[in-house]
């Protein structure tokens, strides 16, 4: 979970600077209508939410996926 939070914070900070730079380039104001201040944290929260949900759901399905991948590899070796 620490990795998910770290990646979400990094994404929010990077987006803050990207959105701010675009606003500065087009409108001449880094904080134009507070776009960077508003959208960067929203993107970070959405990243955290989707990554956390994926982390919760994926381990339940992972053994099934690994089993099917191993079976596919075994079948491919038999065919050759």
C-alpha positions, 0 to 999 in steps of 0.5 A: 500500500505504501507503493500505491500511495507513493505513486499517487503522490508522485503523479499528483506532483508531476501533474501539478507542474505539467498543468501549471506549465501549460496554463503559464504557456497559454494564459501567462499565469501558473495558477490560472483559475487554480487548474493545477491546484484542483486537478492534480490532487484529483488525479492523485486520488483517482490514481490511488483509488484505482491502484488500491482496488486493483491491488485488492482484486488482483491477488484473488485472481492471481493464482488462477491466472498463474495456473492457466499460464503454466498450463498454456506453457506446458501445452505449447511445449507438448505441441512442439 
